[in-house]
Amino acid sequence: MLELATGVALFLGASLYAFNIQAMVGDGITAVDRMTQEQHAGVTTVKMTNENGKLTYEGSEVLFTLRELEAGEFTVDVDGMVFHSGSHPEELDVSIIDLNARYHAEYIRGADGEIERILFVKVR
């Protein structure tokens, strides 16, 4: 009888622990969803400023733009380093991008008005 009671107590303890872990993971997923819901490609999340008529982005926003290269719609040039359209974002060497720096952006459009290339130049 003592073994049965011990087994039941261990089972209930493990079940309660698993339930708590599941609740924490669910809360974490909900928090991440709240933090990233505005980062959907269809929503503009960048805080642009207009300095001397040029758009200015932070380094982290430049990295966010590189995520959209995989769609193959445009090429991105960051301080002379070209990231070609269709590239997989996880295979790119983004070590030249300073997350805390600010970058001027220039959009080059084709004859149809679609963006063909985005030039980012670090503000010195």
SULURFEN-V664114 format. One record per residue. OMEGA is omega in degrees with one decimal (NA if undefined). Layout:
OMEGA ; OMEGA
This chain:
179.7 ; 178.1 ; 178.3 ; 178.9 ; 178.2 ; 179.2 ; 179.1 ; 178.9 ; 177.8 ; 178.9 ; 179.3 ; 177.5 ; 178.9 ; 178.2 ; 178.9 ; 178.0 ; 179.1 ; 177.6 ; 178.2 ; 178.0 ; 179.3 ; 178.7 ; 179.2 ; 178.4 ; 177.9 ; 177.2 ; 177.6 ; 178.9 ; 177.8 ; 179.6 ; 178.3 ; 178.1 ; 178.3 ; -178.2 ; -174.1 ; -176.0 ; 178.3 ; -178.3 ; 174.9 ; -175.8 ; -178.4 ; -177.3 ; 177.8 ; -177.9 ; -174.7 ; 176.8 ; -176.6 ; 173.3 ; -178.7 ; 179.1 ; 179.9 ; 176.1 ; 179.7 ; 175.6 ; -179.5 ; -179.4 ; 172.3 ; -179.5 ; 179.2 ; 178.6 ; 174.7 ; 177.2 ; 178.9 ; 177.8 ; -179.9 ; 177.2 ; -175.6 ; 178.7 ; -176.0 ; 179.0 ; 175.3 ; -177.3 ; -178.1 ; 177.3 ; -179.7 ; 177.8 ; -179.9 ; -179.2 ; 176.7 ; 177.7 ; -174.3 ; 173.2 ; -172.2 ; 177.8 ; -178.6 ; 179.3 ; 176.4 ; -173.2 ; -177.4 ; -179.4 ; -177.6 ; 174.1 ; -175.8 ; -176.3 ; -179.8 ; -176.5 ; 177.8 ; -175.3 ; -176.9 ; -178.4 ; 175.5 ; -177.5 ; 170.9 ; -179.5 ; 174.4 ; -178.7 ; 176.4 ; -175.5 ; 176.5 ; -179.0 ; -180.0 ; 179.0 ; 179.2 ; 178.5 ; 177.2 ; -175.8 ; 173.4 ; 178.3 ; 174.7 ; 178.6 ; -178.0 ; 178.3 ; -176.1 ; NA
